[in-house]
Each structure stands twice: as C-alpha cells, then as structure tokens.
Amino acid sequence: MRALISVSDKTGIVEFAKELASLGIEIISTGGTYKKLKDEGINAMEISELTGFPECLDGRVKTLHPKVHAGILAMRAKDEHMKQLKDLGVDTIDFVVVNLYPFKQTILKEGVTRAECVENIDIGGPTMLRSAAKNYQDVTVITDPNDYEIVLNELKSNGQVSVDTKFYLMNKVFEHTANYDAMICNYLKHERNDESFPNDLTLTYEKVQEMRYGENPHQKAALYKEIGKCEGSLTIATQLNGKELSFNNINDTNGALELLKEFDEPTVVACKHGNPCGVGSGNDIYEAWTKAFAADKTSIFGGIVTVNREVTLKMAEEMKEIFLEVIVAPSFEKEALELLKTKKNLRLLELPSITVRQPEGSYDIKKINGGIIIQTIDSKLLDDYEVVTNRKPTDKELEDMLFGLKVVKFAKSNGIVLAKDKQTIGIGPGQVNRIWAVKQCVEHSKELIGDDVTNGAVLASDAFFPFNDCVEAAHKAGITAIVQPGGSLRDQDSIDKCNEYGMAMIFTHVRHFKH
C-alpha cells in the first residue's frame, strides 16, 4: 500500500507518517512536506521520482500527472482498470493525505497583495482530494489532522479502514473544498467591490462551538462565524465568566450590540428576547447605566446588558443585585470584574472592538422553508429630515427624536419608542397594529416610571402612521413631538392633527421595519 502526503498544516504529520511506515505503507511526498519527513528520518519517495517529471513553474505543477491520478482513481474491483494500470506501469495510491494552501491565513494578513492571495490558491491539492474522494471505496482520503487517529486505530485493529469511515472522510473532503472555493469566490467579489447579489450564492462559515440546545431544549444548535477578523462581533468576544452562552443569549446579545453601535456617547442598552427594554445615554457611563436601568426595572430581569465604556465598580455593585444573563463591555475595572465574578453563572464578555460596525453591504440572512431571503444590513438611520408641522421641534426635542429613532430601528415591527432626556421611557415592539404599540408604550411607561413621565416626551415610529389615531394617543399622553418616516396616503391627517395640538412632527423618509 502507498500513501501520498502533501500538507500545508503539518500538525501531527510526522507522527502519523511514522505510524504508516511502521505498518509497511510506502510514503510519497512533495515539496516542504517531503523535506520535513526526510529531516525526521522517515523514508519517503519524492513525487518527481514517481512521475519521472520534475516539479516546475515554482512548484505550480507537481502532482497533476497521470501516474498520480490514475493511481488514485483506478477502481480496484474493475479488472479493466487494473489491467490498464499494469500496461501503463502505474501503481495504486491507497491513502491521500492532503490539506490546502493557507488561503484564509493569507487573505487575513495585514497589507497582503492580490498577487499573494492569488498565488495561494491551491490547484493540485483540491484535484487530488476530489479524485480520492470520488474513489472513496478504494482510497482513504484525509484532510483534517484530527482524523489521523481514527484511521490509525482502524488500520491497527482491522488491517484496513472501513467503508463507513472512508465515506465519512469523503464527506469531509467536499466540505473542505467547498469552504475553500467559497472563500476564494468571496475574496474575489470583495476585491471587485461588487455589491450585487450573485446568481449562485455560496457562503462559508467556521464553527465556533456546539451549543447545549437551540431556542428550546428539544432543538439542536451551533454557533458559526464568518471568515475574517469580525471586529465588533460577538463571535470574537472573550468570555471572562459564567456558563456557556446559549442560542438565545447570542441572538439577544447580538441585537443589543448592534443597537449600541448607533451611539458614540456613553450608552447602555438592556435587551430582552431580542428587543431593547431600556436604553440610556449620559455624560458618563454610570449615568447611562442608571437611565437604562430606570427605564424598565422589570423587564431587565434575566436580560442582556451591553455597555460602550468600561464597566466601573460603582456600576458592578448595582448590576450584581440584579439577575442578568450577559454583560458585554469593552473592558471591566479590575475590582468590578472581581465583584461580578462572584456570580458564577453571569456571562461576562469583553469585546474591545465593541463600537466597530459591520461593513457596508454586509448581509442579513433569514432561513425560510426551502431557501433563504437575503438583504443588505439596515446601515442607514436617516439622510435628512423634513419638518412637516407648523411648529418646529426644539433642540432638545430633536436630540430626543434622534435618540428614539436609533432605538426604534432595533425594535421589532410595529415598533414605537418614547424617549425623554436621552432615555427610553417606553418601548412598544412587535404589535400587529401601530396604535396598540403606541398605547402599550404609554401604559407601560406610566406603570413602570410614573404617571407624568410622558409629559414633554417624544415619540419615534419605525414606519408611517396609517391614521391620525396615533397622534391623538400621543397628545393625550402629553407627548410634544413625533419622528416618523412619512409616506402614508393619510399623512396629511396626522400633520393636521399635530398642528391642531401644537405638536412638532418630522419625516425622515427612511423606514426601519424589523421582522
């Protein structure tokens, strides 16, 4: 039996090759792998000795040869195949141990050129892998160092690798090459600055971890990350304390993080079940925390908190008294971290790049039965605004309108947010009609904070008002200004009602549905 070994990732390859040699398996190798094996005292045949043709073109051509691929692809059970091998003077290759040029590591290097990236597109490696995988009944193909032990155990126990294991390894080959080709395709698309949706979409992700379960205990789940640095992403956060993150933790925390990135000033976002429940901005991070907590002291129980400044001891002392699932921050004061770690189940995540936004053109993807729907992320807040009422908003109202608009962008539709002094005082997400969302906001704000809290507040809506009933309800609650996209056939009804009550209203002409 013979094994062809040519690997970029040389993890465990010396030990594996020694074991193969001890089992009487002849080793053929190429380039750097051949040199490493020879340096370690392993007897190996160089590929050019097998093919009778020297490596050429800076190593671009070395395994693309009939003596390699005929030896791999010949079906042992076909007499005609075996006769042809004999006539051609070709021997079979029974093991193919190959992994590919480090394309991912290359494209992630600082200052890398396009020429370097293209040069690290492997040609011979994928060809050998695909040949061996196609002939899996006769050839054991290994692309992952983690599988060396499985193969050795079967060889030592049974003298051969089982067909089931070979089929499993075949599957891993096509996972590996599909991932590799998708990385290349996505890199080239990025190089072309192409933001169009391709006719054939292939995406690739790397598994970060398996999860205990999904949204519910009977569902399986795992976390995957995009290929790249993923700055500002939960997938690269460092967990400093607490249990493993759950599916729901990750989903909810991601929503809170993306909302937090709308703010430059010190801000705290509390989130529950994918919706913001309390948001506050302040002159310092403690003030922001007190506003976010005071906005809804009920819903924050069992919730997620994201912070865009260092968590201080003073904040930690208050956070410790609440049941929280996750706290994410760019950093923690030493004393604050020590105190919060006394709650052994509290997940503490450190993400120094917490304010980094997703690149323009990034995808938002939703799975549907039988397919996916895909769109670019909602990266716009507004281009400008239009005052549509007789009264213009005051500077303070404008400040709160902008604050509320940032929050309602991340509330499930139909969404309404009430804001005052850069604090949410009511959030009405996910209602089937807009008037219910307004009423919910008002009722909850009065219940949670106080009867007069809505006096002088502003209202932000993620989409237009189909009727003037929302203006009526807002005026009744003491709200003085409204920000909404506009665009309804009945816009004038709402404008007239605002003018009747002396309220200010602006149109942004940008809708923010979130389903």
GUZA-57646 format. One record per residue (C-alpha): residue number from 1; y, z, x. Coordinates in steps of 0.02 Angstrom, whole numbers, plus 50000, padded with zeros to 5 digits. Layout:
GUZA-57646
REC seq    c2    c3    c1
REC NUM     Y     Z     X
...
This chain:
GUZA-57646
REC seq    c2    c3    c1
REC   1 50000 50000 50000
REC   2 50177 49966 50055
REC   3 50346 50041 50012
REC   4 50515 49957 50033
REC   5 50651 50087 50063
REC   6 50837 50045 50064
REC   7 50954 50182 50005
REC   8 51140 50222 50013
REC   9 51109 50400 49952
REC  10 50994 50466 50088
REC  11 50966 50635 50007
REC  12 50785 50686 50040
REC  13 50735 50513 50101
REC  14 50669 50569 50271
REC  15 50554 50699 50195
REC  16 50496 50576 50060
REC  17 50460 50438 50187
REC  18 50361 50560 50296
REC  19 50254 50607 50146
REC  20 50224 50425 50102
REC  21 50174 50386 50281
REC  22 50055 50534 50283
REC  23 49970 50457 50130
REC  24 49941 50295 50227
REC  25 50081 50197 50145
REC  26 50165 50070 50258
REC  27 50355 50076 50257
REC  28 50476 49930 50262
REC  29 50661 49965 50277
REC  30 50834 49892 50303
REC  31 50995 49924 50398
REC  32 51055 50104 50403
REC  33 50901 50170 50314
REC  34 50787 50090 50443
REC  35 50889 50166 50585
REC  36 50884 50339 50507
REC  37 50696 50333 50479
REC  38 50664 50273 50657
REC  39 50779 50409 50727
REC  40 50674 50537 50632
REC  41 50514 50469 50712
REC  42 50450 50379 50557
REC  43 50358 50217 50591
REC  44 50441 50079 50489
REC  45 50448 49890 50487
REC  46 50621 49812 50484
REC  47 50649 49690 50340
REC  48 50682 49542 50455
REC  49 50510 49567 50532
REC  50 50434 49549 50359
REC  51 50536 49397 50306
REC  52 50542 49311 50475
REC  53 50727 49284 50439
REC  54 50868 49386 50518
REC  55 50993 49486 50417
REC  56 51151 49381 50407
REC  57 51328 49370 50339
REC  58 51368 49551 50388
REC  59 51210 49610 50300
REC  60 51252 49524 50137
REC  61 51085 49433 50145
REC  62 50932 49529 50199
REC  63 50814 49562 50052
REC  64 50850 49405 49950
REC  65 50691 49320 50009
REC  66 50527 49259 49928
REC  67 50422 49371 50039
REC  68 50513 49520 49964
REC  69 50524 49468 49782
REC  70 50356 49382 49771
REC  71 50278 49539 49843
REC  72 50365 49642 49709
REC  73 50346 49528 49558
REC  74 50165 49472 49578
REC  75 50059 49536 49434
REC  76 49904 49610 49512
REC  77 49795 49577 49359
REC  78 49833 49390 49365
REC  79 49712 49301 49481
REC  80 49829 49153 49493
REC  81 49971 49264 49555
REC  82 49862 49346 49686
REC  83 49793 49179 49745
REC  84 49970 49112 49765
REC  85 50018 49264 49869
REC  86 49869 49234 49981
REC  87 49909 49049 50001
REC  88 50090 49091 50043
REC  89 50044 49230 50163
REC  90 50137 49361 50061
REC  91 50080 49542 50042
REC  92 50118 49650 49891
REC  93 50252 49784 49890
REC  94 50195 49933 49786
REC  95 50344 50052 49798
REC  96 50528 50005 49790
REC  97 50644 50149 49837
REC  98 50823 50088 49818
REC  99 50992 50154 49766
REC 100 51151 50054 49771
REC 101 51308 50036 49875
REC 102 51428 50179 49835
REC 103 51543 50079 49721
REC 104 51602 50232 49624
REC 105 51646 50330 49782
REC 106 51737 50177 49848
REC 107 51849 50148 49696
REC 108 51894 50333 49691
REC 109 51959 50335 49870
REC 110 52147 50352 49894
REC 111 52229 50191 49948
REC 112 52071 50086 49931
REC 113 52099 49898 49928
REC 114 52025 49772 49808
REC 115 51935 49689 49954
REC 116 51848 49854 49998
REC 117 51793 49879 49819
REC 118 51725 49703 49802
REC 119 51632 49720 49967
REC 120 51544 49873 49895
REC 121 51469 49775 49750
REC 122 51283 49778 49787
REC 123 51186 49616 49761
REC 124 51015 49636 49843
REC 125 50990 49814 49781
REC 126 51005 49778 49594
REC 127 50897 49623 49616
REC 128 50756 49723 49696
REC 129 50771 49860 49567
REC 130 50763 49739 49422
REC 131 50616 49645 49499
REC 132 50518 49806 49525
REC 133 50563 49874 49353
REC 134 50506 49713 49269
REC 135 50337 49731 49355
REC 136 50327 49918 49320
REC 137 50139 49913 49283
REC 138 50106 49874 49466
REC 139 50260 49937 49558
REC 140 50332 50113 49567
REC 141 50521 50097 49574
REC 142 50629 50247 49619
REC 143 50818 50251 49615
REC 144 50850 50438 49594
REC 145 50807 50561 49736
REC 146 50764 50689 49602
REC 147 50609 50585 49561
REC 148 50533 50590 49736
REC 149 50439 50749 49697
REC 150 50365 50681 49535
REC 151 50296 50529 49624
REC 152 50226 50629 49770
REC 153 50141 50753 49656
REC 154 50050 50614 49562
REC 155 50002 50524 49722
REC 156 49930 50682 49796
REC 157 49840 50733 49636
REC 158 49777 50565 49573
REC 159 49798 50443 49716
REC 160 49915 50339 49607
REC 161 50068 50350 49495
REC 162 50031 50348 49308
REC 163 50089 50205 49198
REC 164 50190 50327 49092
REC 165 50284 50387 49245
REC 166 50312 50208 49303
REC 167 50381 50165 49131
REC 168 50498 50316 49139
REC 169 50558 50259 49311
REC 170 50582 50082 49246
REC 171 50696 50150 49109
REC 172 50798 50245 49240
REC 173 50822 50085 49339
REC 174 50905 49995 49195
REC 175 51011 50149 49155
REC 176 51065 50148 49337
REC 177 51104 49962 49349
REC 178 51190 49959 49179
REC 179 51301 50102 49234
REC 180 51336 50013 49398
REC 181 51383 49848 49316
REC 182 51491 49936 49186
REC 183 51588 50024 49325
REC 184 51619 49857 49409
REC 185 51672 49775 49246
REC 186 51792 49917 49201
REC 187 51865 49918 49377
REC 188 51900 49730 49369
REC 189 51977 49746 49196
REC 190 52092 49883 49262
REC 191 52139 49776 49413
REC 192 52191 49637 49294
REC 193 52295 49759 49190
REC 194 52200 49691 49041
REC 195 52228 49797 48885
REC 196 52139 49679 48765
REC 197 51977 49727 48679
REC 198 51834 49626 48757
REC 199 51710 49528 48651
REC 200 51569 49630 48727
REC 201 51613 49812 48760
REC 202 51513 49911 48887
REC 203 51566 50089 48928
REC 204 51486 50209 49051
REC 205 51495 50397 49066
REC 206 51414 50529 49176
REC 207 51326 50680 49103
REC 208 51414 50842 49146
REC 209 51296 50959 49054
REC 210 51172 50977 48913
REC 211 51231 51095 48777
REC 212 51139 51228 48680
REC 213 51170 51131 48519
REC 214 51299 51023 48431
REC 215 51416 51064 48288
REC 216 51270 51157 48208
REC 217 51115 51237 48286
REC 218 50997 51100 48224
REC 219 51095 50963 48316
REC 220 51070 50915 48499
REC 221 51222 50886 48610
REC 222 51282 50848 48785
REC 223 51448 50827 48875
REC 224 51486 50666 48970
REC 225 51638 50620 49074
REC 226 51720 50456 49117
REC 227 51702 50382 49290
REC 228 51858 50434 49385
REC 229 51966 50583 49428
REC 230 52001 50629 49245
REC 231 52158 50728 49288
REC 232 52211 50840 49145
REC 233 52039 50828 49064
REC 234 51932 50971 49006
REC 235 51786 50888 49096
REC 236 51856 50941 49266
REC 237 51915 51116 49219
REC 238 51843 51261 49320
REC 239 51761 51394 49212
REC 240 51805 51566 49280
REC 241 51719 51674 49150
REC 242 51617 51677 48990
REC 243 51472 51590 48907
REC 244 51434 51405 48919
REC 245 51556 51300 48818
REC 246 51487 51242 48651
REC 247 51510 51073 48569
REC 248 51640 51146 48451
REC 249 51730 51237 48594
REC 250 51750 51074 48687
REC 251 51805 50974 48536
REC 252 51933 51104 48481
REC 253 51996 51138 48657
REC 254 52022 50953 48689
REC 255 52133 50939 48535
REC 256 52234 51090 48589
REC 257 52255 51020 48765
REC 258 52317 50852 48705
REC 259 52445 50935 48592
REC 260 52502 51048 48734
REC 261 52541 50893 48840
REC 262 52679 50844 48717
REC 263 52783 50988 48785
REC 264 52872 51009 48952
REC 265 52948 51180 48917
REC 266 52840 51339 48921
REC 267 52724 51318 48772
REC 268 52567 51397 48698
REC 269 52452 51309 48575
REC 270 52325 51403 48470
REC 271 52193 51295 48385
REC 272 52053 51323 48260
REC 273 51924 51197 48201
REC 274 52016 51050 48280
REC 275 52184 51092 48202
REC 276 52333 51184 48277
REC 277 52358 51352 48194
REC 278 52503 51420 48296
REC 279 52621 51337 48421
REC 280 52770 51412 48509
REC 281 52892 51360 48645
REC 282 53008 51479 48735
REC 283 53117 51513 48886
REC 284 52963 51586 48972
REC 285 52778 51582 48938
REC 286 52770 51758 48866
REC 287 52899 51713 48734
REC 288 52800 51556 48695
REC 289 52641 51661 48677
REC 290 52723 51786 48558
REC 291 52786 51644 48448
REC 292 52617 51556 48443
REC 293 52526 51718 48401
REC 294 52653 51772 48270
REC 295 52642 51602 48186
REC 296 52468 51641 48119
REC 297 52388 51806 48170
REC 298 52242 51773 48051
REC 299 52181 51600 48099
REC 300 52191 51630 48286
REC 301 52040 51747 48269
REC 302 51896 51657 48355
REC 303 52015 51519 48409
REC 304 52066 51422 48564
REC 305 52225 51455 48664
REC 306 52299 51331 48788
REC 307 52446 51375 48900
REC 308 52552 51263 49012
REC 309 52610 51400 49130
REC 310 52518 51538 49225
REC 311 52443 51674 49114
REC 312 52529 51838 49155
REC 313 52460 52014 49147
REC 314 52576 52053 49001
REC 315 52501 51907 48902
REC 316 52325 51954 48953
REC 317 52347 52132 48889
REC 318 52386 52062 48716
REC 319 52256 51923 48721
REC 320 52121 52049 48765
REC 321 52147 52136 48598
REC 322 52107 51977 48500
REC 323 51940 51889 48480
REC 324 51967 51722 48566
REC 325 51836 51592 48612
REC 326 51929 51499 48751
REC 327 52088 51516 48854
REC 328 52143 51367 48961
REC 329 52286 51378 49085
REC 330 52342 51300 49250
REC 331 52316 51471 49331
REC 332 52298 51658 49297
REC 333 52384 51802 49383
REC 334 52254 51899 49482
REC 335 52273 52056 49375
REC 336 52272 51952 49215
REC 337 52109 51868 49266
REC 338 52027 52033 49311
REC 339 52075 52106 49143
REC 340 52018 51957 49039
REC 341 51853 51950 49134
REC 342 51809 52119 49059
REC 343 51771 52019 48901
REC 344 51609 51942 48963
REC 345 51595 51808 48828
REC 346 51776 51747 48837
REC 347 51780 51574 48916
REC 348 51921 51562 49042
REC 349 51958 51388 49106
REC 350 52075 51345 49249
REC 351 52149 51170 49246
REC 352 52291 51146 49372
REC 353 52325 50969 49307
REC 354 52339 51031 49127
REC 355 52501 50934 49093
REC 356 52434 50764 49151
REC 357 52424 50643 49006
REC 358 52293 50509 48977
REC 359 52342 50340 49049
REC 360 52423 50215 48931
REC 361 52291 50107 48849
REC 362 52154 50240 48855
REC 363 52028 50226 48714
REC 364 51999 50337 48565
REC 365 51822 50304 48504
REC 366 51733 50358 48345
REC 367 51549 50329 48309
REC 368 51503 50257 48141
REC 369 51331 50215 48073
REC 370 51279 50058 48167
REC 371 51430 50043 48279
REC 372 51594 50114 48342
REC 373 51776 50095 48298
REC 374 51894 50096 48445
REC 375 52082 50107 48466
REC 376 52209 50148 48600
REC 377 52265 50329 48600
REC 378 52417 50381 48499
REC 379 52532 50398 48650
REC 380 52697 50371 48559
REC 381 52797 50506 48471
REC 382 52947 50402 48415
REC 383 53058 50265 48487
REC 384 53215 50321 48399
REC 385 53260 50394 48232
REC 386 53369 50346 48085
REC 387 53471 50470 47983
REC 388 53446 50412 47804
REC 389 53540 50550 47710
REC 390 53723 50586 47687
REC 391 53710 50744 47790
REC 392 53662 50727 47972
REC 393 53546 50860 48044
REC 394 53622 50993 48156
REC 395 53574 51001 48339
REC 396 53462 51149 48302
REC 397 53378 51058 48158
REC 398 53349 50907 48270
REC 399 53270 51018 48402
REC 400 53151 51093 48274
REC 401 53116 50923 48197
REC 402 53059 50856 48366
REC 403 52955 51013 48393
REC 404 52873 50997 48222
REC 405 52841 50811 48246
REC 406 52744 50845 48406
REC 407 52633 50968 48315
REC 408 52603 50868 48156
REC 409 52547 50722 48264
REC 410 52391 50826 48303
REC 411 52360 50899 48130
REC 412 52228 50812 48026
REC 413 52300 50700 47890
REC 414 52375 50725 47767
REC 415 52472 50841 47882
REC 416 52632 50942 47859
REC 417 52711 51063 47983
REC 418 52852 51186 47953
REC 419 52950 51235 48109
REC 420 53091 51354 48148
REC 421 53164 51408 48315
REC 422 53031 51306 48409
REC 423 52890 51396 48321
REC 424 52768 51336 48189
REC 425 52784 51442 48034
REC 426 52665 51341 47926
REC 427 52535 51206 47956
REC 428 52452 51111 47814
REC 429 52318 50995 47883
REC 430 52184 50886 47807
REC 431 52237 50883 47625
REC 432 52193 50741 47507
REC 433 52373 50726 47448
REC 434 52537 50766 47532
REC 435 52610 50884 47402
REC 436 52460 51000 47423
REC 437 52491 51001 47611
REC 438 52675 51050 47581
REC 439 52628 51187 47457
REC 440 52494 51253 47574
REC 441 52618 51264 47717
REC 442 52745 51357 47614
REC 443 52620 51477 47535
REC 444 52535 51519 47699
REC 445 52698 51543 47793
REC 446 52761 51667 47664
REC 447 52593 51755 47660
REC 448 52572 51766 47849
REC 449 52750 51791 47909
REC 450 52868 51840 47766
REC 451 52946 51782 47602
REC 452 53108 51717 47678
REC 453 53035 51636 47834
REC 454 53053 51460 47767
REC 455 53240 51477 47738
REC 456 53326 51361 47862
REC 457 53162 51287 47923
REC 458 53124 51102 47948
REC 459 52976 51003 47883
REC 460 52882 50869 47982
REC 461 52763 50747 47897
REC 462 52637 50633 47984
REC 463 52665 50494 47855
REC 464 52787 50443 47719
REC 465 52818 50531 47553
REC 466 52749 50426 47409
REC 467 52853 50529 47285
REC 468 53001 50647 47291
REC 469 52894 50798 47240
REC 470 52878 50849 47424
REC 471 53068 50857 47439
REC 472 53075 50963 47281
REC 473 52947 51085 47351
REC 474 53035 51092 47519
REC 475 53204 51128 47441
REC 476 53129 51264 47332
REC 477 53063 51348 47489
REC 478 53233 51345 47574
REC 479 53193 51204 47697
REC 480 53350 51114 47752
REC 481 53290 50960 47849
REC 482 53144 50839 47847
REC 483 53074 50718 47975
REC 484 52952 50584 47918
REC 485 52909 50403 47961
REC 486 52976 50323 47802
REC 487 52904 50160 47738
REC 488 52860 50204 47558
REC 489 52913 50092 47413
REC 490 52989 50251 47342
REC 491 53085 50304 47498
REC 492 53249 50298 47404
REC 493 53187 50427 47278
REC 494 53160 50552 47419
REC 495 53325 50507 47502
REC 496 53419 50532 47338
REC 497 53335 50699 47309
REC 498 53384 50758 47484
REC 499 53563 50705 47452
REC 500 53563 50798 47287
REC 501 53514 50958 47377
REC 502 53620 50932 47532
REC 503 53465 50916 47643
REC 504 53456 50808 47801
REC 505 53316 50684 47825
REC 506 53274 50566 47966
REC 507 53150 50423 47976
REC 508 53055 50391 48138
REC 509 52967 50231 48081
REC 510 52812 50290 48177
REC 511 52662 50356 48078
REC 512 52541 50483 48151
REC 513 52384 50483 48044
REC 514 52242 50581 48123
REC 515 52075 50566 48034
